[in-house]
Amino acid sequence: MPTVAELLKDHVTLEVECIDRIYLNGYIPSLQTGGNLVTFLTKHREQPIPSPALLGKISEEFRADVKQFATENSIPIIEFKRGQRKDEIALERRREFTAHEGVVFIGVAQEKSSAFKATKKKTEGGFINFHWDRQSVAVNHYYYYLEDREFGPAFIKVCSYAPYGIRVYLNGHEWAKKQLAHAGIPFESLDNGFKSCADPERLQAICDSLGPEQIQDFFDRWLPRLPYPLTPQDRAAGYQPKLSIWQMEISLTQVFAKPTQGRQFFENVLRDNLDLGRPDHVQLVFGQQIRKNTPSRFRTRVIQHGVLPSLHLEYKHSQVKQYFKENHALRTETTINDPGDFHINKGLSNFDYLQKIGRNINRRLLDAQQTASPCGLSQATVDHVVQPTVTHDGQRAPGLRLGDSRTRALFLALVLFIHVVQGFTNSSLRSQVATFLGTTVTSYKANQMTYDLRRLRLKGLIVRLPGTNRYILTTHGRRVALFFAKLDGRIFGQASWAIDAKPESAMPKSLTRALHQVDLAIDDLLRDSVLRTVPRTAA
């Protein structure tokens, strides 16, 4: 059966990295606290008392504006019932929508939101006042389901009560499809992805170009066109919604030439990677150091939807998942639910950085899966490692001799650092090599470790982190280290045990029998190779 690496290398016809679903928060920075709300009502709206009745009036006016807007533009309003799947209703309505751009329909749902609630208080002089704080309350939300000329299917959800929060949904794949259509480049869709494209390089360049500017432009184009609780005068006075990132999905789609090849790949993945949820593996995939107090559940889950399984790996509020999409493509998808997991804020300005993080996670997951798959190496690769070679710039790279005790100790030590995101130093690797050699760091000197690090680097097995004295294993280096470590454990270790004349009772019976058969075969070979005496014939 082909390995994961072979399937990805030889059978993928299209590979696309793209933002998938994007959910954004719209919030008014100067309307987030009770004091902000009092200022808005008394100083901006010039009301003497910040009464809840004022917010009720704003909500009523907003509802009336929505109904008038829908009537004037012949837009249906749908009341969502509890338990209804909004996406399915939207999909059905979109099929009936034929305009190039516009509002497909307006949905109304009562949902919980963090909104302001007032507590009546009397002052010492007998005057009535109100104290405002944020609480979870059930209020009406209005969904504007849109068809946009640049983003295609989208929606904007508006809360009808202060502080008038907004949710925005967009899809990067749908945006890329629109750009391809504008450029006249033929493509074939795969649900919300791509099955084929006449110009794959241009497709990837388009996906790379999606950024915060296009998202902000979408928001700025639509907000003035839709009913909103705050008036244009309010927004001009500084009560303008600002976008932040709520949820972001970064995907890598690899389309296989034949469905059977993709299924074969995913079966290999599920079989070999159920231990990816261990903290050391999560640390490697997500590129974040995990300590004992890191808040999260680290686990790998295989979730079955019908006959289609998906692999999920979790880190804090975020996760990466893999599934076989539409029987044609492997989809590796990182979902970032809280940018704080990666030590940055939710500002839209961090969009590009989060996309880079997501792409790196996807690639590291595939690297880990290729490393975990059966790690046989070609003869050419083994020769390159064990024989002296010369690099492309003329440097001589000494060989790492197969079976040499120092080489064996070196690879066994390297395996310990496969999952360490911050890499290793001369000192940290040296102490492990000395342990596997059965000696001390005094005997295995620092200059010997430096020589070994140079060998590993020139062979392309490790790289030095820029500006540091730390090293990390390359993807190729991880595969080679695991191969030689397994070779040591399964071949050299067992063979040395037998050759050193260990008592047979201490060895596995299967190995004892196999070695006995080898002994008999060698004895027969030696016996048959002896020249027999040829009797003389009479003269």
C-alpha positions in Angstrom: 0.0 0.0 0.0 1.4 3.5 -0.9 2.5 5.7 2.0 0.9 9.0 2.8 3.9 10.9 1.3 3.6 8.9 -1.9 -0.1 9.4 -2.3 0.3 13.2 -1.8 3.2 13.5 -4.1 2.0 11.3 -7.0 -1.8 11.5 -7.1 -2.8 15.1 -6.3 -4.0 17.0 -9.3 -4.8 20.4 -7.6 -3.7 21.9 -4.4 -5.3 25.1 -3.1 -4.7 27.1 0.2 -7.6 29.5 0.9 -9.6 31.1 3.6 -12.9 29.3 3.9 -15.6 30.5 6.3 -15.1 33.9 8.1 -17.3 35.1 11.0 -16.7 38.6 12.2 -18.0 40.7 15.1 -19.3 44.2 14.5 -19.1 46.3 17.6 -19.3 50.0 18.5 -16.1 50.7 20.6 -17.7 53.7 22.3 -20.9 51.8 23.3 -19.6 48.9 25.3 -20.1 49.9 28.9 -23.0 51.3 31.0 -21.2 54.6 31.2 -20.8 54.7 27.4 -24.6 54.1 27.0 -25.5 56.9 29.5 -23.2 59.2 27.5 -24.8 58.2 24.2 -28.4 58.8 25.5 -27.8 62.0 27.5 -25.0 63.9 25.7 -25.3 62.6 22.2 -29.1 62.0 22.0 -29.7 64.9 24.5 -32.1 63.1 26.7 -32.3 64.2 30.4 -32.7 60.7 31.8 -31.1 57.5 30.3 -34.3 55.6 30.5 -34.9 52.0 29.1 -37.8 53.5 27.2 -35.4 55.3 25.0 -33.8 52.0 23.9 -37.2 50.5 23.5 -38.1 53.4 21.1 -34.9 52.8 19.1 -35.7 49.1 18.8 -39.3 49.8 17.7 -38.1 52.3 15.0 -35.6 49.7 13.8 -38.2 47.0 13.4 -40.5 49.5 11.5 -37.5 50.4 9.2 -36.9 46.7 8.5 -40.5 46.1 7.5 -40.6 49.2 5.3 -37.3 48.2 3.7 -38.6 44.7 2.9 -41.9 46.0 1.5 -40.3 48.7 -0.7 -37.8 46.1 -2.2 -40.2 43.1 -2.3 -37.9 41.2 0.1 -39.5 38.3 2.0 -39.3 38.2 5.8 -39.0 34.8 7.4 -39.6 34.1 11.1 -37.1 31.4 12.1 -38.6 28.8 14.4 -36.8 27.0 17.2 -34.8 24.1 15.8 -34.9 25.2 12.2 -31.7 25.0 10.2 -31.1 28.5 8.9 -28.5 27.3 6.3 -30.9 25.0 4.7 -33.6 27.7 4.4 -31.1 30.1 3.0 -29.8 27.6 0.4 -33.4 27.0 -0.8 -34.1 30.7 -1.0 -30.8 31.4 -2.9 -31.8 28.9 -5.6 -34.8 31.1 -6.3 -32.8 34.4 -6.3 -31.8 35.5 -9.8 -30.4 39.0 -9.4 -26.7 39.7 -9.7 -26.7 41.4 -6.3 -29.1 42.1 -3.5 -30.9 41.0 -0.3 -32.2 37.5 -0.8 -34.5 37.5 2.3 -34.5 38.8 5.9 -34.7 36.3 8.7 -35.8 37.1 12.2 -34.9 35.0 15.3 -35.0 35.5 19.0 -31.5 34.7 20.4 -29.5 35.4 23.5 -27.1 38.3 23.4 -25.0 40.3 25.8 -27.1 43.4 26.0 -27.7 46.3 28.4 -30.2 46.0 31.2 -31.3 48.8 33.5 -31.7 48.9 37.3 -33.9 51.8 38.6 -32.3 53.8 41.4 -33.4 56.9 43.4 -30.9 59.5 44.3 -30.8 61.3 47.7 -32.8 64.1 46.3 -35.6 61.8 45.2 -34.7 61.9 41.5 -35.0 58.7 39.4 -31.9 57.4 37.7 -30.8 54.1 36.0 -27.8 51.9 36.4 -26.8 50.0 33.3 -24.8 46.8 33.0 -24.4 44.0 30.4 -26.4 40.8 30.9 -27.5 37.8 28.7 -30.9 38.6 27.4 -33.1 37.1 24.6 -33.8 39.7 21.9 -34.7 39.8 18.3 -31.9 39.5 15.7 -32.3 40.3 12.0 -30.4 38.3 9.4 -29.8 40.0 6.0 -29.0 37.2 3.6 -27.1 38.7 0.8 -25.8 37.9 -2.7 -22.7 40.1 -3.2 -21.0 40.8 -6.5 -17.6 40.2 -4.9 -18.2 37.6 -2.1 -21.3 35.8 -3.4 -23.4 34.3 -0.6 -23.1 36.2 2.7 -25.1 37.4 5.6 -25.1 40.3 8.1 -26.9 39.7 11.4 -28.0 42.7 13.5 -29.1 42.7 17.2 -32.1 44.9 17.7 -31.1 46.0 21.2 -28.1 48.0 22.6 -25.2 47.8 22.1 -26.4 46.7 18.6 -23.9 44.0 17.9 -23.4 42.6 14.4 -22.2 39.3 13.0 -20.9 39.0 9.5 -20.4 35.8 7.5 -18.3 35.5 4.4 -16.6 32.7 2.5 -13.1 33.0 0.9 -13.7 30.2 -1.6 -16.8 31.9 -2.9 -14.9 35.2 -3.1 -12.2 33.4 -5.2 -14.8 31.9 -7.5 -16.2 35.4 -8.2 -12.7 36.7 -9.0 -12.1 33.8 -11.4 -15.4 34.5 -13.1 -14.6 38.2 -13.4 -11.2 37.2 -15.0 -12.8 34.7 -17.4 -10.8 31.7 -16.0 -12.7 28.4 -16.2 -13.0 26.3 -13.0 -15.0 23.4 -11.6 -16.5 23.8 -8.1 -16.3 21.2 -5.3 -19.0 22.4 -3.0 -17.4 25.5 -1.4 -14.0 24.7 -2.9 -12.4 23.8 -6.2 -12.2 20.5 -8.1 -10.2 21.9 -11.0 -9.0 25.2 -12.5 -7.7 26.1 -15.9 -5.0 28.3 -14.3 -4.0 26.8 -10.9 -1.2 29.4 -10.3 -3.6 32.3 -10.9 -6.2 30.6 -8.6 -3.6 30.4 -5.7 -2.6 34.0 -6.3 -6.2 35.1 -6.1 -6.7 33.2 -2.8 -3.5 34.8 -1.4 -4.8 38.3 -2.2 -7.9 38.1 0.0 -7.3 40.3 3.0 -8.8 42.8 5.5 -9.2 45.4 2.8 -11.7 43.4 0.8 -13.6 42.4 3.9 -13.8 46.0 5.1 -14.9 47.2 1.7 -17.8 44.6 1.8 -18.9 45.9 5.2 -18.6 49.6 4.2 -20.7 48.9 1.0 -23.6 47.1 2.7 -24.0 48.8 6.1 -25.4 52.1 4.7 -27.8 50.1 2.4 -29.4 48.1 5.2 -31.7 49.1 8.1 -29.6 49.6 11.3 -30.8 50.7 14.8 -28.4 53.7 14.8 -28.9 56.5 12.3 -26.4 58.0 9.9 -26.1 61.0 12.3 -25.2 58.6 15.1 -22.5 56.9 13.0 -21.2 60.3 11.9 -20.8 61.3 15.5 -18.5 58.3 16.2 -20.9 55.5 16.9 -19.7 53.5 13.9 -19.4 49.7 14.1 -15.9 48.2 13.9 -15.0 44.7 12.7 -13.1 42.0 14.7 -12.4 38.4 14.0 -14.8 35.9 15.7 -14.0 32.7 13.8 -11.8 32.0 10.9 -11.2 28.8 8.9 -8.0 28.3 6.9 -8.1 25.4 4.5 -5.8 23.3 2.4 -7.6 21.3 -0.3 -5.7 18.6 -2.2 -7.7 17.0 -5.1 -6.9 13.4 -6.0 -6.9 12.1 -9.5 -9.1 9.1 -8.5 -11.4 8.8 -5.5 -10.0 5.5 -4.5 -6.5 7.1 -4.1 -8.0 9.7 -1.7 -9.9 7.1 0.3 -6.7 5.0 0.5 -4.9 8.1 1.8 -7.5 8.9 4.4 -7.7 5.3 5.7 -3.9 5.5 6.2 -4.3 8.8 8.1 -7.0 7.4 10.4 -5.0 4.3 11.1 -1.7 5.9 11.9 -2.6 9.2 13.6 -5.0 8.4 16.4 -2.3 9.5 18.9 -2.0 13.1 17.5 -4.0 14.4 20.5 -1.1 13.8 22.8 0.2 17.1 24.1 3.6 16.6 22.5 2.0 16.1 19.1 -0.4 19.0 19.6 2.5 21.2 20.4 4.2 20.2 17.2 1.2 20.7 15.0 0.0 24.0 16.5 3.4 25.5 17.0 2.6 26.5 20.6 4.5 25.4 23.7 2.3 23.4 26.0 2.9 23.4 29.8 1.2 21.6 32.6 -1.1 24.6 33.2 -2.1 25.1 29.6 -6.0 25.2 29.6 -7.3 22.7 27.1 -8.3 19.1 26.4 -5.8 17.5 24.1 -7.3 14.7 22.2 -7.8 13.2 18.7 -11.4 12.5 17.7 -12.7 10.6 14.7 -16.3 11.8 14.0 -18.5 9.8 11.7 -21.1 11.6 9.6 -22.9 8.9 7.8 -20.1 7.0 6.0 -17.7 10.0 6.0 -15.3 10.1 8.9 -13.3 13.2 9.9 -10.2 13.6 12.1 -10.2 16.4 14.7 -7.3 17.6 16.7 -8.0 20.3 19.4 -5.9 23.0 21.0 -7.5 25.4 23.5 -10.5 27.0 21.6 -9.1 26.1 18.2 -8.9 22.9 16.2 -7.7 21.4 13.0 -9.7 18.8 11.2 -9.4 16.6 8.1 -12.0 14.9 6.0 -12.4 13.5 2.5 -14.5 16.1 0.6 -17.1 15.0 -1.9 -15.1 11.8 -2.6 -12.5 13.8 -4.5 -10.3 15.9 -2.2 -8.6 15.9 1.1 -9.5 19.0 3.1 -7.2 20.0 6.0 -8.8 22.9 7.8 -7.7 24.9 10.8 -10.5 26.7 12.7 -9.4 29.6 14.9 -12.1 30.4 17.4 -10.1 32.8 19.5 -7.0 34.6 18.2 -5.9 34.8 21.8 -4.9 31.1 21.6 -2.0 32.4 19.5 -1.3 35.5 21.7 -2.8 38.2 19.4 -6.0 40.2 19.6 -9.1 39.9 17.5 -8.6 43.0 15.4 -9.2 42.7 11.6 -5.7 44.0 11.1 -4.4 40.5 12.3 -6.3 38.7 9.4 -3.1 38.0 7.4 -1.1 36.9 10.4 -3.9 34.4 11.4 -4.1 33.1 7.9 -0.3 32.4 8.0 -0.7 30.6 11.4 -3.6 28.5 10.0 -1.6 27.5 6.9 1.4 26.5 9.0 -0.8 24.4 11.2 -2.3 22.6 8.2 1.2 21.9 6.7 2.6 20.7 10.0 -0.3 18.3 10.4 0.5 16.8 7.0 4.2 16.7 7.9 3.4 14.8 11.2 1.2 12.4 9.3 3.9 11.7 6.7 6.4 11.2 9.5 4.0 8.8 11.3 3.3 6.8 8.1 5.4 3.7 7.3 8.8 5.4 7.1 10.7 3.2 4.7 13.4 5.1 2.8 14.7 4.5 -0.7 18.1 3.1 -1.3 19.3 6.4 -2.8 18.1 8.2 0.4 19.9 5.7 2.7 23.1 6.0 0.6 22.9 9.8 0.8 22.7 9.6 4.6 25.4 6.9 5.2 27.9 7.8 2.5 30.1 10.9 2.2 28.5 13.4 -0.1 29.1 16.9 -1.4 26.5 19.7 -1.1 25.5 21.9 -4.0 27.8 24.6 -2.9 30.8 22.2 -2.7 30.9 21.4 1.1 31.9 17.9 2.0 29.2 16.2 4.1 30.7 13.2 6.1 28.5 10.0 6.1 26.5 8.8 9.1 27.6 5.2 8.9 24.9 2.5 9.3 25.3 0.5 12.4 27.9 2.8 13.9 27.2 3.2 17.7 27.6 7.0 17.6 25.3 7.3 14.6 22.7 5.0 16.3 22.9 7.1 19.5 22.6 10.3 17.5 19.4 9.3 15.7 17.8 7.8 18.9 18.5 11.2 20.6 17.0 13.2 17.7 13.7 11.3 17.9 13.2 12.7 21.4 13.2 16.2 19.9 10.7 15.6 17.1 7.8 17.2 19.0 9.8 20.1 20.6 8.7 23.3 18.9 11.5 25.5 20.2 14.2 23.0 18.9 17.3 21.8 20.6 20.8 23.1 21.4 24.2 21.5 21.2 24.1 20.9 25.0 20.6 19.4 25.2 21.2 17.0 22.3 24.7 16.1 23.6 23.5 14.9 26.9 20.9 12.6 25.3 23.5 11.2 22.8 25.9 10.5 25.7 23.2 8.7 27.5 22.5 6.4 24.5 26.2 5.8 24.1 26.4 4.7 27.7 28.9 7.4 28.6 29.0 10.9 30.0 29.2 14.3 28.5 32.8 14.5 29.6 33.7 11.6 27.3 31.4 12.7 24.4 32.9 16.2 24.0 31.3 19.4 22.8 33.5 19.5 19.7 32.2 16.0 18.8 28.6 17.2 19.1 29.5 20.2 16.9 30.9 17.8 14.3 27.8 15.7 14.4 25.5 18.7 14.1 27.4 19.8 11.0 26.9 16.3 9.5 23.2 16.4 10.2 22.9 20.0 8.8 24.8 19.3 5.6 22.7 16.2 5.0 19.6 18.3 5.2 18.3 16.6 8.3 18.3 19.7 10.6 18.2 23.4 10.2 19.4 26.2 12.4 16.7 28.6 13.7 17.7 32.1 12.4 19.5 34.3 15.0 19.7 31.5 17.6 21.9 28.5 18.6 18.9 26.2 18.3 18.1 23.6 15.7 15.0 21.8 14.5 14.5 18.7 12.4 13.3 19.1 8.9 10.4 17.0 7.6 13.0 14.8 5.8 15.1 14.7 9.0 12.1 13.5 11.1 11.5 10.6 8.7 15.2 9.6 8.6 15.5 9.8 12.4 12.5 7.6 12.9 13.6 5.1 10.2 17.0 4.7 11.8 15.6 4.6 15.3 13.2 1.8 14.3 16.0 0.1 12.5 18.0 0.2 15.7 15.2 -1.1 17.8 14.1 -3.9 15.5 17.3 -5.0 13.9 20.6 -3.8 15.4 19.3 -4.0 19.0 18.0 -7.6 18.6 21.0 -8.7 16.5 23.5 -7.3 19.1 21.6 -9.1 21.8 21.9 -12.4 19.9 25.5 -11.9 18.9 26.5 -11.1 22.4 25.4 -14.6 23.4 22.6 -13.6 25.7 20.9 -16.6 27.2 18.2 -18.0 24.9 15.6 -17.8 27.6 16.0 -14.0 27.7 15.2 -13.7 23.9 11.8 -14.0 22.3 11.1 -17.6 21.1 10.4 -16.4 17.6 13.8 -14.7 17.4 15.5 -17.8 18.8 13.9 -20.0 16.2 14.8 -17.6 13.4 18.4 -17.3 14.5 18.7 -21.1 14.8 17.5 -21.4 11.2 20.1 -18.8 10.1 22.8 -20.8 11.9 21.8 -24.0 10.1 21.7 -22.3 6.8 25.2 -20.8 7.3 26.6 -24.2 8.4 25.2 -25.8 5.2 26.6 -23.1 3.1 30.1 -23.5 4.6 30.0 -27.3 4.4 29.0 -27.2 0.8 31.7 -24.7 -0.1 34.6 -27.0 1.1 36.5 -28.6 -1.8 36.1 -32.3 -1.7 39.1 -34.6 -2.3 38.9 -36.0 -5.8 40.1 -39.7 -5.9 42.9 -40.5 -8.3 42.2 -42.7 -11.2 44.5 -45.5 -12.3 47.1 -44.5 -14.9 
